[in-house]
Structures are given as C-alpha cells and as structure tokens.
C-alpha cells in the first residue's frame, strides 16, 4: 500500500471521497438498541476484550483507524476483533473498517475476501469437522443481510482497492498484494451488486 495519502492520485482521491459519502448514506451510523450480541461467544479473552471495547461504540463514524487498530491492549488491537464480532456487529462496524482502509490506516481486506477468493471459497472451516461447512458458505451467510446499497458500496470499495493495487504495482514494479481482492470482487461482490 502507498505510504502517503496524496500518492493515490486525483482519480482515486475523488473516488475515495465519493465512497466515504456513500458509506454515510447506505450504512446506519448509530447502532440500534437493543443490539444483538457483539460477539458470537465469550470463550476467549480476545473475544471478551472485543465485546468490552465495542460495548460503548454505538456510532461507527466515531471509530478511527487508530482506535480500531490499537484497543484493547492486545498485540493486534481490534483488527483481530473482526474474527470475534457477530455477523450483525460486523455488518454494523464494517464501514468503520472500510473507511480506515480508504484512509490507508489499516487493511481489513481479509474480512471481505475470506470465502470468496480461490484459496478459501471451497476450503473447509475445520477439516476435522466437515459439518461446519466451507468458508464460502460461511461468508455468504455472514454478508447475506447487507442491503443492495451496502453491497454496491462494498463492491465499489473493492474496485477502489484493486485500482490502488494496480497503481502500487506501477509505482513499485512489485507483485500484487491484493490478488484475493480481485478474485473476491469477481466471484461474489460484483455479481451480487449487479444482481440487485
């Protein structure tokens, strides 16, 4: 990813600003009360910390990349919280992560590519327990309740990242860091967005 926000160039900068406005339009900014459980289970200390940290986070627009990355005091901050958030909580907080990503503050791409890229879409969640299903089935369930506008916003976000990645390759002559993004976009997000 590029180091300087201005290095995205005028086209990607304008597209980023449009996406930020779109997130505010299509995602509710305040969490409804009562809210479903923040995490699916409390069997780990990270899940407990994630639930405690997000308990008072009722407005995703108040969560910046620094907060999402740094709290609670775990090695990986709340970037790992995405693993523990319930489906409803992840759908609510998703625009906070996407916004931080557009500002080049963190990289939440695994959250929207898991189950939709070539490596994971048919992979079993737990090979010892195949009844748990594939990552692809899990991901489709996780994102099933997004509205058409939200799906289109996520697809445009991923298109932005693919374009940014292509710009990075031009600048650095390096390999793509977000091949999974392009695969997930082509396999799931773009077709779903077009289907509405």
Secondary structure, DSSP 4 states (H G I P E B T S, - for coil): --SSGGGGHHHHHHHHHHHHHHHHHHS-SB--SSPPPSBS---SHHHHHHHHHHHT--BGGG--HHHHHH-SSSTTGGGGGGGTB-HHHHHHHHHHHHHHHHTTS---HHHHHTTTSTTTTT-BS-TT-GGG-BHHHHHHHHHTT--HHHHHHHHHHHHHHHHHHHHHHHHH----S-HHHHHHIIIIIHHHHHT-
